[in-house]
Amino acid sequence: MTSLTILYVDDDHQHRDLVAQALTGAGHAVTQAADAAAALDHLTKSPFDCVVTDYNMPGDTGAAVARQARVLNPRATVCVVSGHPKEEMTDLPTGTLLMTKPFSVPLLLDVLTPR
């Protein structure tokens, strides 16, 4: 399996830590961010293979993170995770993957793994 660099963005500290630990345990390098502003800062400093972001966060939404990730690295896999209906997230950029919360880490790994 290829080791990926993953930016994981979620304002829920416990959920973020749990998922990041599982992704790290699977052999990936994970950078965590608690909100869109921190994620955007990370995106301007480092390239990531994958960006996984919660949609509903204080400040900017995950759509802002997804848009900037697409601009800075069009080849990155970008996935938004949310408990909100897809119809409420009309501002996601084309090509953004969408997963419903709650999700399993094995499913997330399957979605992120290049084919």
N, C-alpha and C positions, 0 to 999 in steps of 0.2 A: 504494500500500500504506500502511496505517495504521502509524504508529510506535507501538510498545508499550513500556511500562515493565515490565521483567522482573526478578524476583528469581531468581537461579540459585544453587542450594545443592548443594555437593558437597565432600566431604572430600578428594578427589583433586585436588590443586592443579593439576597439568598438564591434566587433563581439564576442570576448571572453567574455566581460562584459555582453553583452546582453543575450547570451546563459546561462552564469553562473547565472545571476539573475533569469532567467526563471526556471532553474533547482533547484535553492534554493527556489524559490516560490512554487515549487512542493513538497517541503519537504526534499530535499536531501542536504547533506553537500558537498560543492564544493570547491576544491582547484584549483587555476588558475596558469598556467605557460605560459610565453611568448615565450619560445623556448624549444628545445629538452634538452639543458643542464640543464635548471631549472627543467624540468619535470623529468629528470633522478635523480636529487638531491632529489626531493620530493619522488620519487619511492623508493629510498634507505632508507628513513626515516620513511615512513608510508605505511601501506597496503591500497589499494583501492579496492572497489568492481568493479569499472569500470574505464577505462582509455579511454578518447576520445581525439584524437589528429588530428590536421591538418597534411596533408602529406608534403606539400611544405613549408618549413620554412628555415630561415637562419641557417647555420651550418648543423647539422644532420637533416635528414628527420623524418617524423612521423614513418617510418619503424623502426628506431633505438629505438624510444620510445616504440613501440609495442613489439619489441623483448625483451627489458629489462623488460617490464611489464610482459611478459610471463614467463621469467626466475624467477623473484621475486615472482610472484603470478599466477601460472598456472590456477587458478580458476577464475581470474578476467575476466570480459567481456572487450574486447579490440576492439575499433572501430576507424577506420581511416576515416576522412571526407576530401573530396577533390573535386575540380572542374576538376581535370585531368582525362583523360581516364584510366580505370582500367588496360589496357595493359601497361601503363607506370609505374605501381607500382608492378613490379614483385618481389620486395624484401620484401614483407610483409610476416610475419610468418603465418603458417597454423593456421586457426581458427580465424583470424582477420576479423571482420565485416567491411564492406565498405559502406559508405553513400556518395552520391553525393551532393556537395554544389550547390545551396542553398538547405537547408533541413528545415523541420518544427520541432520545439521543441517537439510537441506531438509525432511525428514519432520517434524522438530520444529517448524520454522517453519510448515509446513502445518497441524499440529495446533493451534498457538497462534493462528493468524490467524483473527480473527472473520469469520463469514460473514454 
